[in-house]
Amino acid sequence: MRCALIGNPSVGKSLIFNQLTGLGVEVSNYPGTTVELMQGKLCHQGSTLQIVDLPGIYSMDGDSAEEELVRAYLLSETPDAVIAVLDATRMERNLYLLLQLAEYGIPMVVVINMIDEAAQQGIIIDSGHLSSVLGAPVIETAASLGKNIGEIIPTVLSSARPAGIAVPYTPQIEAAIRSLGKLYGATRLQALHALQGIGSASELVEGARTIAGEIESLNHMSAHQIIGANRHLCARRIAADVVGAQEPDRRFSADRLLTKAFPG
């Protein structure tokens, strides 16, 4: 079974990768790129899993080498599951990437990391409700403390499933997706990519360019901008629904102090 770790930079993704895989990690450039990938293996109750740590990215529709690699990997390597790592202190920004990932239809498990730092800041997350909204299992972790890391792989093996959420795009974008599907047999993801100008030259991309031009002339915004704005709005609404506030919890600070290694 092949699993991919994906998330924004600095969410603790690589720390989780190291805790899952331990020694024997392989580092290599993804074919045709200069971007490094880390791969490791682990065994759990007779099942062998290959874990791939994809580069940290904020979006999946840009043209950076890292974004292009992640898109290419998910489309060509077709992992059996993805482990989406989110920063509990920056849920809205992290949900933006998660919503794009959901459109790939790959079984996933959502890991909300840095839950200790969120508690210190008085942030609480209703993980149960988030799981219901996303239609995918959600685990809270504090990787720096090793908290709940052991729950990730059993959940991947037993419960990973494609997220059931879909971003509600504007009527014009939704109509364009349907038209591209009827004209070129495009999936929803392929249509969205084509409307954003992602992909090599093809009849689909050329047809989408014409439709995107009509959308831009009517809205004075490109289809790419409208799609991004719709995703941001959806991420903001989900975050507002699942993130709350409480008195800062100092217990995690004490745990961090007690578990920190001091020289001497």
Protein Blocks (a to p, Z undefined) as FASTA:
>chain_A
ZZdddddehklmmmmmmmmnmgoiacdddehiabdcddddddeehiacddddddddfbfk
bcbfklmmmmmmmmmnopabdcddddfklmmlmmmmmmmmmmnopacddddehklmmmmn
opacdfklmmmmnopacddddfknopoklmmmmmmmmmgccdfbdcdddfklmmmmmmmm
mmnopafklmmmmmnopacddfklmmmmmmmmmmmmmnopafklmmmmmmmmmmmmmmmm
mgccddddfklmmmmmmmpcceZZ
